[in-house]
Amino acid sequence: MDIQAEKIRLIEWFAGLNDTKTLSEFISLKKKKEVDWWDEISAEERKEIEEGLRQADNGELIPHEEVMSKYKKWL
């Protein structure tokens, strides 16, 4: 099976589809297959992101230029 050719045939068929029930079924399938990146990261990573958001909300920010200057040797 040529996967690219199958995708094109499916896209062509889908583009001409006018059946709302079938479209709704495809939308439901797509939503079931989608993975939220938040659910894929570790608890530690989520905690770090939440801490960063809390700091930003509290105005505890460092200017971009300062960060780039400090870490330029690694970039």
Chimera marker file (.cmm) of the C-alpha trace (Angstrom):
<marker_set name="trace">
<marker id="1" x="0.000" y="0.000" z="0.000" r="1" g="1" b="0" radius="0.5"/>
<marker id="2" x="1.324" y="3.434" z="-0.965" r="1" g="1" b="0" radius="0.5"/>
<marker id="3" x="0.435" y="5.468" z="2.117" r="1" g="1" b="0" radius="0.5"/>
<marker id="4" x="0.868" y="8.832" z="0.383" r="1" g="1" b="0" radius="0.5"/>
<marker id="5" x="-1.474" y="7.833" z="-2.457" r="1" g="1" b="0" radius="0.5"/>
<marker id="6" x="-4.029" y="6.576" z="0.070" r="1" g="1" b="0" radius="0.5"/>
<marker id="7" x="-3.845" y="9.882" z="1.959" r="1" g="1" b="0" radius="0.5"/>
<marker id="8" x="-4.447" y="11.834" z="-1.240" r="1" g="1" b="0" radius="0.5"/>
<marker id="9" x="-7.421" y="9.640" z="-2.187" r="1" g="1" b="0" radius="0.5"/>
<marker id="10" x="-8.838" y="10.061" z="1.298" r="1" g="1" b="0" radius="0.5"/>
<marker id="11" x="-8.362" y="13.836" z="1.219" r="1" g="1" b="0" radius="0.5"/>
<marker id="12" x="-10.072" y="14.043" z="-2.170" r="1" g="1" b="0" radius="0.5"/>
<marker id="13" x="-12.982" y="11.953" z="-0.906" r="1" g="1" b="0" radius="0.5"/>
<marker id="14" x="-13.194" y="13.934" z="2.320" r="1" g="1" b="0" radius="0.5"/>
<marker id="15" x="-13.149" y="17.280" z="0.473" r="1" g="1" b="0" radius="0.5"/>
<marker id="16" x="-16.258" y="16.261" z="-1.455" r="1" g="1" b="0" radius="0.5"/>
<marker id="17" x="-18.103" y="14.864" z="1.557" r="1" g="1" b="0" radius="0.5"/>
<marker id="18" x="-21.380" y="16.592" z="2.423" r="1" g="1" b="0" radius="0.5"/>
<marker id="19" x="-22.719" y="14.132" z="4.999" r="1" g="1" b="0" radius="0.5"/>
<marker id="20" x="-22.669" y="15.943" z="8.353" r="1" g="1" b="0" radius="0.5"/>
<marker id="21" x="-23.045" y="12.706" z="10.317" r="1" g="1" b="0" radius="0.5"/>
<marker id="22" x="-19.914" y="11.249" z="8.728" r="1" g="1" b="0" radius="0.5"/>
<marker id="23" x="-18.041" y="14.527" z="9.238" r="1" g="1" b="0" radius="0.5"/>
<marker id="24" x="-19.025" y="14.493" z="12.926" r="1" g="1" b="0" radius="0.5"/>
<marker id="25" x="-17.752" y="10.924" z="13.245" r="1" g="1" b="0" radius="0.5"/>
<marker id="26" x="-14.409" y="11.943" z="11.751" r="1" g="1" b="0" radius="0.5"/>
<marker id="27" x="-14.174" y="14.930" z="14.094" r="1" g="1" b="0" radius="0.5"/>
<marker id="28" x="-14.843" y="12.636" z="17.067" r="1" g="1" b="0" radius="0.5"/>
<marker id="29" x="-12.203" y="10.182" z="15.856" r="1" g="1" b="0" radius="0.5"/>
<marker id="30" x="-9.680" y="12.998" z="15.424" r="1" g="1" b="0" radius="0.5"/>
<marker id="31" x="-10.322" y="14.254" z="18.973" r="1" g="1" b="0" radius="0.5"/>
<marker id="32" x="-9.856" y="10.745" z="20.383" r="1" g="1" b="0" radius="0.5"/>
<marker id="33" x="-6.519" y="10.379" z="18.548" r="1" g="1" b="0" radius="0.5"/>
<marker id="34" x="-5.147" y="13.757" z="19.598" r="1" g="1" b="0" radius="0.5"/>
<marker id="35" x="-2.742" y="13.708" z="22.504" r="1" g="1" b="0" radius="0.5"/>
<marker id="36" x="-2.358" y="16.736" z="24.729" r="1" g="1" b="0" radius="0.5"/>
<marker id="37" x="1.337" y="17.414" z="25.291" r="1" g="1" b="0" radius="0.5"/>
<marker id="38" x="0.550" y="18.309" z="28.916" r="1" g="1" b="0" radius="0.5"/>
<marker id="39" x="-0.518" y="14.714" z="29.531" r="1" g="1" b="0" radius="0.5"/>
<marker id="40" x="2.690" y="13.428" z="27.953" r="1" g="1" b="0" radius="0.5"/>
<marker id="41" x="5.190" y="15.282" z="30.156" r="1" g="1" b="0" radius="0.5"/>
<marker id="42" x="6.339" y="14.183" z="33.578" r="1" g="1" b="0" radius="0.5"/>
<marker id="43" x="4.872" y="15.430" z="36.846" r="1" g="1" b="0" radius="0.5"/>
<marker id="44" x="8.173" y="17.178" z="37.534" r="1" g="1" b="0" radius="0.5"/>
<marker id="45" x="7.991" y="19.030" z="34.212" r="1" g="1" b="0" radius="0.5"/>
<marker id="46" x="4.390" y="20.081" z="34.913" r="1" g="1" b="0" radius="0.5"/>
<marker id="47" x="5.453" y="21.331" z="38.347" r="1" g="1" b="0" radius="0.5"/>
<marker id="48" x="8.300" y="23.387" z="36.849" r="1" g="1" b="0" radius="0.5"/>
<marker id="49" x="5.987" y="24.940" z="34.248" r="1" g="1" b="0" radius="0.5"/>
<marker id="50" x="3.392" y="25.780" z="36.878" r="1" g="1" b="0" radius="0.5"/>
<marker id="51" x="6.109" y="27.378" z="39.028" r="1" g="1" b="0" radius="0.5"/>
<marker id="52" x="7.281" y="29.459" z="36.067" r="1" g="1" b="0" radius="0.5"/>
<marker id="53" x="3.721" y="30.607" z="35.380" r="1" g="1" b="0" radius="0.5"/>
<marker id="54" x="3.288" y="31.531" z="39.044" r="1" g="1" b="0" radius="0.5"/>
<marker id="55" x="6.509" y="33.525" z="38.958" r="1" g="1" b="0" radius="0.5"/>
<marker id="56" x="5.411" y="35.317" z="35.789" r="1" g="1" b="0" radius="0.5"/>
<marker id="57" x="2.032" y="36.131" z="37.333" r="1" g="1" b="0" radius="0.5"/>
<marker id="58" x="3.873" y="37.636" z="40.315" r="1" g="1" b="0" radius="0.5"/>
<marker id="59" x="6.121" y="39.735" z="38.086" r="1" g="1" b="0" radius="0.5"/>
<marker id="60" x="9.216" y="37.698" z="38.943" r="1" g="1" b="0" radius="0.5"/>
<marker id="61" x="10.677" y="37.958" z="35.447" r="1" g="1" b="0" radius="0.5"/>
<marker id="62" x="14.187" y="38.269" z="34.023" r="1" g="1" b="0" radius="0.5"/>
<marker id="63" x="14.627" y="40.297" z="30.817" r="1" g="1" b="0" radius="0.5"/>
<marker id="64" x="15.480" y="38.258" z="27.721" r="1" g="1" b="0" radius="0.5"/>
<marker id="65" x="18.685" y="40.226" z="27.132" r="1" g="1" b="0" radius="0.5"/>
<marker id="66" x="19.925" y="39.374" z="30.633" r="1" g="1" b="0" radius="0.5"/>
<marker id="67" x="19.269" y="35.676" z="30.172" r="1" g="1" b="0" radius="0.5"/>
<marker id="68" x="20.929" y="35.637" z="26.744" r="1" g="1" b="0" radius="0.5"/>
<marker id="69" x="23.977" y="37.443" z="28.117" r="1" g="1" b="0" radius="0.5"/>
<marker id="70" x="24.295" y="35.033" z="31.027" r="1" g="1" b="0" radius="0.5"/>
<marker id="71" x="23.929" y="31.859" z="28.944" r="1" g="1" b="0" radius="0.5"/>
<marker id="72" x="25.414" y="32.922" z="25.590" r="1" g="1" b="0" radius="0.5"/>
<marker id="73" x="28.424" y="30.620" z="26.030" r="1" g="1" b="0" radius="0.5"/>
<marker id="74" x="26.096" y="27.603" z="25.821" r="1" g="1" b="0" radius="0.5"/>
<marker id="75" x="23.996" y="28.861" z="22.919" r="1" g="1" b="0" radius="0.5"/>
<link id1="1" id2="2" r="1" g="1" b="0" radius="0.2"/>
<link id1="2" id2="3" r="1" g="1" b="0" radius="0.2"/>
<link id1="3" id2="4" r="1" g="1" b="0" radius="0.2"/>
<link id1="4" id2="5" r="1" g="1" b="0" radius="0.2"/>
<link id1="5" id2="6" r="1" g="1" b="0" radius="0.2"/>
<link id1="6" id2="7" r="1" g="1" b="0" radius="0.2"/>
<link id1="7" id2="8" r="1" g="1" b="0" radius="0.2"/>
<link id1="8" id2="9" r="1" g="1" b="0" radius="0.2"/>
<link id1="9" id2="10" r="1" g="1" b="0" radius="0.2"/>
<link id1="10" id2="11" r="1" g="1" b="0" radius="0.2"/>
<link id1="11" id2="12" r="1" g="1" b="0" radius="0.2"/>
<link id1="12" id2="13" r="1" g="1" b="0" radius="0.2"/>
<link id1="13" id2="14" r="1" g="1" b="0" radius="0.2"/>
<link id1="14" id2="15" r="1" g="1" b="0" radius="0.2"/>
<link id1="15" id2="16" r="1" g="1" b="0" radius="0.2"/>
<link id1="16" id2="17" r="1" g="1" b="0" radius="0.2"/>
<link id1="17" id2="18" r="1" g="1" b="0" radius="0.2"/>
<link id1="18" id2="19" r="1" g="1" b="0" radius="0.2"/>
<link id1="19" id2="20" r="1" g="1" b="0" radius="0.2"/>
<link id1="20" id2="21" r="1" g="1" b="0" radius="0.2"/>
<link id1="21" id2="22" r="1" g="1" b="0" radius="0.2"/>
<link id1="22" id2="23" r="1" g="1" b="0" radius="0.2"/>
<link id1="23" id2="24" r="1" g="1" b="0" radius="0.2"/>
<link id1="24" id2="25" r="1" g="1" b="0" radius="0.2"/>
<link id1="25" id2="26" r="1" g="1" b="0" radius="0.2"/>
<link id1="26" id2="27" r="1" g="1" b="0" radius="0.2"/>
<link id1="27" id2="28" r="1" g="1" b="0" radius="0.2"/>
<link id1="28" id2="29" r="1" g="1" b="0" radius="0.2"/>
<link id1="29" id2="30" r="1" g="1" b="0" radius="0.2"/>
<link id1="30" id2="31" r="1" g="1" b="0" radius="0.2"/>
<link id1="31" id2="32" r="1" g="1" b="0" radius="0.2"/>
<link id1="32" id2="33" r="1" g="1" b="0" radius="0.2"/>
<link id1="33" id2="34" r="1" g="1" b="0" radius="0.2"/>
<link id1="34" id2="35" r="1" g="1" b="0" radius="0.2"/>
<link id1="35" id2="36" r="1" g="1" b="0" radius="0.2"/>
<link id1="36" id2="37" r="1" g="1" b="0" radius="0.2"/>
<link id1="37" id2="38" r="1" g="1" b="0" radius="0.2"/>
<link id1="38" id2="39" r="1" g="1" b="0" radius="0.2"/>
<link id1="39" id2="40" r="1" g="1" b="0" radius="0.2"/>
<link id1="40" id2="41" r="1" g="1" b="0" radius="0.2"/>
<link id1="41" id2="42" r="1" g="1" b="0" radius="0.2"/>
<link id1="42" id2="43" r="1" g="1" b="0" radius="0.2"/>
<link id1="43" id2="44" r="1" g="1" b="0" radius="0.2"/>
<link id1="44" id2="45" r="1" g="1" b="0" radius="0.2"/>
<link id1="45" id2="46" r="1" g="1" b="0" radius="0.2"/>
<link id1="46" id2="47" r="1" g="1" b="0" radius="0.2"/>
<link id1="47" id2="48" r="1" g="1" b="0" radius="0.2"/>
<link id1="48" id2="49" r="1" g="1" b="0" radius="0.2"/>
<link id1="49" id2="50" r="1" g="1" b="0" radius="0.2"/>
<link id1="50" id2="51" r="1" g="1" b="0" radius="0.2"/>
<link id1="51" id2="52" r="1" g="1" b="0" radius="0.2"/>
<link id1="52" id2="53" r="1" g="1" b="0" radius="0.2"/>
<link id1="53" id2="54" r="1" g="1" b="0" radius="0.2"/>
<link id1="54" id2="55" r="1" g="1" b="0" radius="0.2"/>
<link id1="55" id2="56" r="1" g="1" b="0" radius="0.2"/>
<link id1="56" id2="57" r="1" g="1" b="0" radius="0.2"/>
<link id1="57" id2="58" r="1" g="1" b="0" radius="0.2"/>
<link id1="58" id2="59" r="1" g="1" b="0" radius="0.2"/>
<link id1="59" id2="60" r="1" g="1" b="0" radius="0.2"/>
<link id1="60" id2="61" r="1" g="1" b="0" radius="0.2"/>
<link id1="61" id2="62" r="1" g="1" b="0" radius="0.2"/>
<link id1="62" id2="63" r="1" g="1" b="0" radius="0.2"/>
<link id1="63" id2="64" r="1" g="1" b="0" radius="0.2"/>
<link id1="64" id2="65" r="1" g="1" b="0" radius="0.2"/>
<link id1="65" id2="66" r="1" g="1" b="0" radius="0.2"/>
<link id1="66" id2="67" r="1" g="1" b="0" radius="0.2"/>
<link id1="67" id2="68" r="1" g="1" b="0" radius="0.2"/>
<link id1="68" id2="69" r="1" g="1" b="0" radius="0.2"/>
<link id1="69" id2="70" r="1" g="1" b="0" radius="0.2"/>
<link id1="70" id2="71" r="1" g="1" b="0" radius="0.2"/>
<link id1="71" id2="72" r="1" g="1" b="0" radius="0.2"/>
<link id1="72" id2="73" r="1" g="1" b="0" radius="0.2"/>
<link id1="73" id2="74" r="1" g="1" b="0" radius="0.2"/>
<link id1="74" id2="75" r="1" g="1" b="0" radius="0.2"/>
</marker_set>
